[in-house]
């Protein structure tokens, strides 16, 4: 089974850019799989952020499209998420997901000054 591990700063100030990484145990899958980012705000359901295809094309939630960017770095076995101009509403547990069965443990993000 593929292991995914999210990592990030934990605490980000409003208006800053959030950068998260998902490190994948099997690097051969980086460019051969869909990779998605999903988040869960406190007390709310899962929210899809976007994905990157094997081709490198990306797709995002309409509500986050202007601020989200997903990329990949095969040399580091990583999938990356950047979210610009964060607000407290972006506070959530962020998950990396490889359809349809591989999830990371999630990384908590707090947005506060």
ZATI-635168 format. One record per residue: x, y, z of N, C-alpha, C in turn. Coordinates in steps of 0.2 Angstrom, whole numbers, padded with zeros to 4 digits, always signed. Layout:
XYZXYZXYZ/...
This chain:
+0004-0006+0000+0000+0000+0000+0004+0006+0000/+0002+0011-0004+0006+0017-0004+0005+0021+0002/+0010+0024+0005+0010+0029+0011+0011+0036+0008/+0006+0040+0011+0006+0047+0010+0007+0051+0016/+0011+0056+0016+0012+0060+0022+0012+0067+0021/+0007+0071+0023+0007+0078+0022+0011+0082+0027/+0014+0087+0025+0018+0091+0030+0017+0099+0028/+0017+0103+0033+0016+0110+0032+0018+0114+0038/+0017+0120+0038+0019+0125+0043+0015+0124+0050/+0008+0122+0049+0004+0122+0055+0000+0128+0056/+0004+0134+0056+0001+0140+0058+0003+0145+0052/-0002+0148+0049-0001+0153+0044-0004+0160+0046/-0001+0165+0044-0005+0172+0046-0010+0173+0040/-0015+0177+0042-0019+0179+0036-0016+0183+0031/-0018+0182+0025-0015+0185+0019-0009+0182+0016/-0006+0177+0020+0000+0174+0018-0002+0168+0013/+0004+0165+0011+0003+0159+0006+0004+0153+0010/+0000+0148+0010+0000+0142+0013+0004+0137+0008/+0009+0133+0010+0012+0129+0006+0012+0122+0010/+0010+0117+0007+0009+0110+0010+0013+0105+0005/+0016+0100+0007+0018+0095+0003+0015+0088+0005/+0015+0084+0001+0013+0077+0002+0019+0072-0001/+0022+0069+0004+0027+0064+0002+0025+0057+0001/+0026+0055-0005+0024+0048-0007+0029+0043-0007/+0027+0037-0004+0032+0032-0002+0035+0028-0009/+0030+0028-0014+0032+0025-0020+0033+0031-0026/+0039+0033-0027+0040+0039-0031+0038+0037-0038/+0037+0031-0040+0035+0029-0047+0028+0031-0049/+0024+0032-0044+0017+0034-0045+0016+0042-0046/+0021+0046-0044+0020+0053-0044+0018+0055-0051/+0021+0053-0057+0018+0055-0063+0014+0050-0067/+0012+0045-0063+0007+0040-0066+0000+0040-0063/-0001+0044-0058-0007+0044-0055-0010+0051-0054/-0017+0051-0053-0020+0057-0051-0019+0058-0044/-0018+0064-0042-0017+0066-0035-0021+0072-0033/-0025+0071-0027-0029+0076-0025-0028+0079-0019/-0030+0085-0017-0030+0088-0011-0037+0090-0009/-0038+0088-0002-0045+0089+0001-0044+0091+0008/-0049+0095+0010-0048+0098+0017-0054+0097+0021/-0054+0097+0027-0060+0097+0032-0059+0102+0037/-0063+0108+0036-0063+0113+0041-0066+0110+0048/-0065+0114+0053-0067+0111+0060-0075+0111+0060/-0078+0105+0061-0085+0105+0062-0089+0104+0055/-0085+0104+0050-0088+0103+0043-0086+0097+0040/-0089+0096+0034-0087+0090+0030-0081+0091+0025/-0080+0086+0021-0074+0086+0017-0075+0091+0011/-0070+0095+0009-0070+0100+0004-0065+0098-0001/-0067+0097-0007-0062+0095-0012-0059+0102-0015/-0052+0102-0015-0048+0107-0017-0046+0107-0025/-0043+0101-0027-0042+0101-0034-0037+0094-0035/-0035+0093-0041-0031+0088-0042-0026+0089-0048/-0021+0085-0049-0017+0085-0054-0017+0078-0057/-0017+0079-0064-0018+0072-0068-0011+0070-0070/-0010+0064-0072-0003+0061-0074+0000+0066-0080/-0005+0069-0084-0002+0073-0089+0001+0080-0086/-0001+0081-0080+0002+0087-0077-0004+0093-0077/-0009+0091-0080-0015+0096-0080-0018+0096-0073/-0021+0102-0072-0024+0103-0065-0031+0105-0066/-0035+0104-0060-0042+0106-0060-0043+0108-0053/-0047+0113-0052-0048+0116-0045-0056+0117-0044/-0057+0117-0037-0064+0119-0035-0065+0126-0038/-0071+0128-0040-0072+0134-0042-0071+0140-0037/-0073+0138-0031-0072+0142-0025-0065+0144-0023/-0060+0139-0025-0053+0140-0023-0049+0141-0029/-0051+0141-0035-0047+0141-0042-0043+0147-0042/-0045+0153-0040-0041+0159-0040-0035+0159-0035/-0035+0154-0030-0030+0155-0025-0026+0148-0025/-0028+0143-0027-0025+0136-0026-0020+0134-0032/-0015+0131-0031-0011+0128-0036-0008+0122-0033/-0009+0117-0038-0006+0110-0036+0000+0108-0041/+0005+0106-0039+0011+0104-0043+0014+0098-0040/+0019+0095-0044+0022+0089-0042+0030+0090-0043/+0034+0086-0039+0041+0086-0039+0043+0079-0039/+0044+0076-0045+0046+0069-0045+0052+0067-0041/+0057+0072-0042+0064+0071-0039+0063+0071-0031/+0058+0073-0028+0057+0073-0021+0051+0068-0019/+0048+0065-0024+0042+0061-0022+0037+0065-0019/+0036+0071-0021+0031+0075-0018+0026+0078-0022/+0020+0079-0019+0014+0083-0022+0014+0089-0018/+0013+0095-0021+0013+0101-0017+0006+0105-0018/+0004+0108-0013-0002+0113-0013+0000+0120-0011/-0001+0125-0015-0001+0132-0013-0007+0135-0013/-0009+0139-0007-0015+0142-0007-0013+0149-0005/-0015+0154-0009-0013+0161-0008-0018+0165-0004/-0016+0170-0001-0021+0175+0002-0025+0171+0007/-0023+0167+0012-0027+0163+0016-0031+0168+0021/-0036+0165+0023-0040+0168+0029-0042+0163+0034/-0045+0165+0039-0047+0160+0045-0051+0155+0042/-0055+0156+0037-0059+0151+0034-0055+0145+0030/-0049+0146+0029-0045+0141+0026-0042+0136+0032/-0043+0138+0038-0041+0133+0043-0044+0127+0042/-0041+0121+0042-0043+0115+0041-0038+0109+0042/-0040+0103+0042-0035+0098+0041-0035+0096+0033/-0029+0096+0031-0028+0095+0024-0025+0088+0022/-0028+0085+0017-0027+0078+0016-0024+0078+0008/-0020+0074+0008-0017+0072+0001-0021+0065-0001/-0023+0064-0007-0027+0058-0008-0025+0056-0015/-0024+0049-0016-0023+0046-0022-0029+0041-0023/-0033+0043-0028-0039+0039-0030-0038+0032-0031/-0041+0027-0028-0047+0028-0024-0046+0026-0017/-0040+0024-0015-0039+0021-0009-0034+0024-0004/-0029+0028-0007-0024+0030-0003-0024+0037+0000/-0024+0038+0007-0025+0044+0010-0019+0045+0015/-0017+0051+0015-0012+0053+0021-0016+0054+0027/-0012+0055+0032-0015+0056+0039-0018+0063+0040/-0016+0067+0036-0018+0074+0036-0014+0079+0040/-0014+0085+0039-0010+0090+0042-0014+0096+0044/-0014+0098+0050-0018+0103+0053-0015+0110+0051/-0020+0114+0049-0018+0121+0047-0022+0126+0051/-0019+0130+0054-0022+0136+0058-0020+0142+0055/-0025+0147+0054-0024+0153+0051-0025+0159+0056/-0020+0162+0059-0021+0167+0064-0015+0171+0064/-0017+0178+0066-0011+0182+0067-0008+0182+0074/
